[in-house]
Amino acid sequence: GARIELPTMDFATGLDIINLLIARGANVNVQNLDPMLDAMRATKSPREIAIIREATRITGLGIMEAMREARPGLYEYELQAPAEFVFKKHGSQAAAYFALIATGQNTLYSHYHFNTSKLQDGDLVQFDYAPEYKYYVSDVTRIFPANGKFTAWQREFYTIYLRLYQALMTSIKVHVAPRDIIKEAVGKMDAILAGYKFTDPKIKESATRFVERYRNSKSNSLGHTIGLEVHDVRLPTETLEPGALFTIEPAMTIPDLHLGIRLEDVILITETGYENLSAFVPVEIADIEKLMAEPGLSEKTGKPKSTTSKKP
């Protein structure tokens, strides 16, 4: 081993260094460690699962606090505040990603993040926000009415989406490829569509398009992985194996009305199936309305939330 001096490089990449070593006659064996590291990152250890479980618990508590706080007259960014309070209160270092809080027609955009619109009576709110906790993240989304009560039209739109979403979730199995899970889910979705009482053709068209997108899907993925990043490395296997952690977040839209809805849950693949780590955050209409009737942080601290109140 002769010693090889390398020049100082402020922004040298690994490839730069390798090429320089070869050019100077070094006998080096270069191997790509990405597959090994990606596999380690994608399959979570018990310690990593425990941290992400806590990150998801904090996420859910923050979203639920935002739901309690919501009412017409507030701005989207005002719903971000109670969630961030909860995140910090429970030890998060930072946000996992910028807050995606969309109300009304902003819901059409999955990654809307201006957060400057005012909640109107009759709006649906899509709330997607999570913290970083001990360098790991979560990612959860919920939908709720700005005034705390779903209208009849919103019930029809939200309920068919929720049932189709649950058809996908309940089809998840360990040791099975996502493409096969999707095939099973589509069969369930067809039965749900056939038995659902639609009153608005636009909702029926939206739901049908949602199912057809899955029917024609060529993907072998149900959603994106999470871990050290919000969109972490791809799963290392064709099938879902224990230790895999990812989210599902399919969107259903009505472009003519500029509306969209999207739920998102954190799924952990286990030895016997799966666990929904964010299941405690309400998704059923009755549970959402019950939660939103509870006092929010502003009421608890004696400060008025806005000039418009949802409480009787």
C-alpha positions in Angstrom: 0.0 0.0 0.0 1.4 3.2 -1.3 -0.1 6.3 0.2 -2.3 8.3 -2.3 -2.8 12.0 -1.5 -6.3 13.3 -2.4 -6.8 16.9 -3.1 -9.2 18.9 -1.0 -12.7 18.9 -2.6 -15.5 20.9 -1.0 -18.3 19.0 -2.7 -16.8 15.8 -3.9 -19.1 12.9 -4.7 -18.3 9.3 -4.1 -17.9 8.8 -7.8 -15.4 11.6 -8.0 -13.2 10.0 -5.4 -13.5 6.5 -6.9 -12.5 7.8 -10.4 -9.6 9.8 -8.9 -8.3 6.7 -7.0 -8.4 4.6 -10.2 -6.7 7.3 -12.2 -3.8 7.4 -9.7 -3.3 3.6 -9.9 -5.0 2.5 -6.7 -6.1 -1.1 -6.6 -9.7 -0.6 -5.3 -12.7 -2.9 -5.2 -15.8 -0.8 -5.5 -19.2 -2.2 -4.5 -22.6 -0.6 -4.4 -23.9 -0.6 -0.8 -27.3 0.9 -1.7 -29.1 -2.4 -2.0 -27.9 -3.5 1.4 -28.6 -0.2 3.1 -32.0 0.1 1.4 -33.1 -3.3 2.5 -32.1 -2.5 6.1 -34.0 0.8 6.0 -37.1 -0.7 4.4 -37.5 -3.6 6.8 -37.9 -2.0 10.2 -36.3 -3.4 13.4 -38.4 -3.7 16.7 -36.7 -0.5 17.9 -37.6 1.4 14.7 -41.1 0.2 14.9 -41.5 1.4 18.5 -40.2 4.9 17.5 -42.5 5.1 14.5 -45.4 3.8 16.6 -44.8 6.7 19.0 -44.4 9.2 16.1 -47.8 8.0 14.8 -49.4 8.3 18.2 -48.2 11.9 18.4 -49.4 12.5 14.9 -52.9 11.2 15.7 -53.2 13.3 18.9 -52.2 16.4 16.9 -54.7 15.8 14.2 -57.5 15.1 16.7 -56.7 18.4 18.5 -57.0 20.2 15.2 -60.4 18.5 14.6 -61.6 19.8 18.0 -60.4 23.3 17.2 -61.9 23.5 13.7 -64.8 25.8 12.9 -65.9 28.2 10.2 -64.0 31.5 10.3 -60.6 30.1 11.1 -57.7 30.0 8.6 -56.1 26.8 7.6 -52.9 27.9 9.3 -54.8 28.2 12.6 -55.5 24.5 12.5 -51.8 23.9 12.1 -51.1 25.6 15.4 -52.8 23.1 17.8 -51.3 20.2 16.0 -47.8 21.7 16.3 -48.4 22.3 20.0 -49.2 18.6 20.5 -46.2 17.6 18.4 -43.8 19.7 20.5 -45.5 18.8 23.8 -44.7 15.1 23.1 -41.1 15.6 22.2 -41.0 15.9 18.4 -38.0 17.8 17.1 -39.6 19.2 13.9 -42.3 18.6 11.3 -41.9 15.6 9.1 -43.1 17.7 6.1 -44.9 21.0 5.5 -48.5 21.0 6.7 -51.0 20.0 4.0 -54.2 21.6 5.3 -56.8 22.1 2.6 -60.3 23.4 2.9 -63.1 23.5 0.4 -61.9 23.6 -3.2 -58.3 23.4 -2.1 -58.9 19.7 -1.3 -58.5 18.8 -5.0 -54.8 19.3 -4.6 -53.1 16.4 -2.7 -50.1 18.5 -1.8 -51.7 21.9 -1.3 -49.7 23.8 1.4 -50.4 27.5 1.2 -52.6 27.2 4.4 -54.0 30.7 3.9 -57.7 30.1 3.1 -60.5 30.6 5.5 -62.7 27.7 6.6 -66.3 28.3 5.3 -69.5 26.8 6.7 -70.1 23.7 4.6 -66.5 23.0 3.7 -64.7 19.7 4.1 -61.2 19.9 5.5 -58.3 17.6 4.5 -55.6 17.5 7.2 -52.3 15.9 6.4 -49.5 16.7 8.9 -47.1 14.7 11.1 -43.9 15.3 13.2 -40.4 14.0 13.1 -39.7 12.0 16.3 -36.2 10.8 17.2 -35.3 11.2 13.5 -38.2 9.0 12.3 -41.5 10.2 10.9 -45.2 9.3 10.5 -47.7 10.4 7.8 -51.5 10.4 8.5 -54.4 12.2 6.8 -58.0 12.8 8.0 -61.0 14.5 6.6 -63.7 16.4 8.6 -66.3 19.1 8.2 -65.3 22.6 9.1 -68.5 23.1 11.2 -68.4 19.7 12.9 -71.3 18.2 11.1 -71.4 16.4 7.7 -74.1 17.4 5.3 -76.2 14.7 3.6 -74.2 15.2 0.4 -70.9 15.1 2.2 -72.0 11.9 4.0 -72.7 10.2 0.6 -69.4 11.3 -0.8 -67.3 10.5 2.2 -69.0 7.2 3.1 -68.5 5.6 -0.3 -64.9 6.7 -0.4 -64.3 5.3 3.2 -65.9 1.9 2.3 -63.7 1.6 -0.8 -60.7 2.7 1.2 -61.5 0.0 3.8 -61.9 -2.6 1.1 -58.2 -1.9 0.2 -57.0 -2.0 3.7 -58.8 -5.2 4.7 -57.3 -7.0 1.7 -53.7 -6.5 3.0 -52.0 -9.8 3.8 -48.4 -10.8 4.7 -46.4 -12.7 2.2 -48.7 -11.5 -0.7 -47.7 -9.2 -3.5 -49.5 -5.8 -3.6 -50.7 -6.4 -7.1 -52.6 -9.5 -5.8 -53.9 -7.5 -2.9 -55.3 -4.9 -5.3 -57.0 -7.6 -7.3 -58.8 -8.9 -4.2 -59.7 -5.3 -3.1 -61.2 -4.6 -6.5 -63.6 -7.5 -6.1 -64.7 -6.1 -2.8 -65.0 -2.6 -4.3 -67.3 -3.9 -7.1 -69.7 -5.3 -4.5 -69.7 -2.1 -2.5 -70.5 0.0 -5.6 -73.3 -2.4 -6.7 -75.0 -2.1 -3.3 -74.4 1.6 -2.6 -77.4 4.0 -2.8 -76.1 6.9 -4.9 -78.2 10.1 -5.2 -75.7 12.2 -7.1 -74.3 11.0 -10.4 -71.1 13.0 -9.9 -70.3 11.0 -6.7 -71.1 7.7 -8.5 -68.9 8.7 -11.4 -66.1 9.6 -9.0 -66.3 6.3 -7.1 -66.4 4.3 -10.3 -63.3 6.1 -11.6 -61.6 5.4 -8.3 -62.3 1.6 -8.6 -61.3 1.5 -12.3 -58.0 3.1 -11.5 -57.2 0.2 -9.2 -58.6 -2.3 -11.7 -56.3 -1.1 -14.4 -53.3 -0.6 -12.1 -50.0 -2.1 -13.2 -48.3 -1.1 -9.9 -46.9 -3.5 -7.3 -47.2 -0.9 -4.5 -50.0 0.1 -2.2 -48.4 3.3 -1.1 -45.2 4.9 0.0 -42.8 3.6 2.7 -42.0 5.8 5.7 -39.0 5.7 8.1 -36.1 8.1 8.2 -37.9 10.0 5.3 -41.5 10.6 4.6 -41.1 8.8 1.3 -38.5 6.3 2.2 -36.7 3.6 0.2 -38.7 1.0 -1.7 -39.5 -2.3 -0.2 -36.8 -4.9 -1.0 -39.2 -7.7 -1.9 -42.1 -8.3 -4.3 -44.3 -9.4 -1.4 -45.2 -7.7 1.8 -43.0 -9.1 4.6 -42.9 -8.6 8.4 -41.3 -5.3 9.3 -42.5 -3.4 6.2 -44.0 0.0 7.1 -45.9 2.1 4.6 -48.9 4.3 4.1 -52.0 4.0 1.9 -53.5 7.2 0.7 -55.7 6.9 -2.4 -57.5 10.0 -3.5 -61.0 10.3 -4.9 -61.9 13.5 -6.7 -64.7 15.3 -8.4 -62.8 17.7 -10.7 -66.0 19.5 -11.9 -66.6 20.6 -8.3 -62.9 21.1 -7.6 -63.2 18.7 -4.6 -61.1 15.7 -3.4 -60.9 13.5 -0.4 -58.0 11.4 0.8 -57.4 9.4 4.0 -54.0 8.0 5.0 -53.0 5.4 7.5 -49.7 3.9 8.7 -49.6 0.1 7.9 -47.2 -2.3 9.6 -46.8 -5.7 8.2 -46.6 -8.4 10.9 -46.1 -12.1 11.1 -49.8 -12.7 11.0 -51.1 -9.9 8.8 -51.0 -6.2 9.4 -51.5 -3.5 12.0 -53.0 -0.1 11.3 -50.9 2.1 13.7 -53.1 5.1 13.2 -56.4 3.3 13.6 -57.2 5.2 16.8 -57.7 8.5 14.8 -61.5 8.6 13.9 -62.6 7.9 10.4 -66.3 7.0 10.9 -68.7 9.9 10.6 -70.3 9.5 14.0 -66.9 9.3 15.7 -65.6 12.4 13.9 -68.6 14.4 14.8 -68.4 13.3 18.4 -64.8 14.3 18.6 -65.4 17.7 17.0 -68.1 18.5 19.6 -65.4 18.4 22.3 -63.7 21.6 23.4 -60.5 22.5 21.6 -57.3 24.1 23.0 -58.7 27.6 22.6 -61.8 26.8 24.7 -59.7 25.0 27.3 -57.5 28.1 27.7 -60.5 30.4 27.8 -59.6 32.1 24.5 -62.2 32.6 21.8 -61.5 30.6 18.6 -63.3 32.9 16.3 -66.5 35.0 15.9 -68.2 31.9 14.5 -68.9 29.1 16.8 -69.9 25.5 16.0 -71.1 24.8 19.6 -74.8 25.3 20.3 
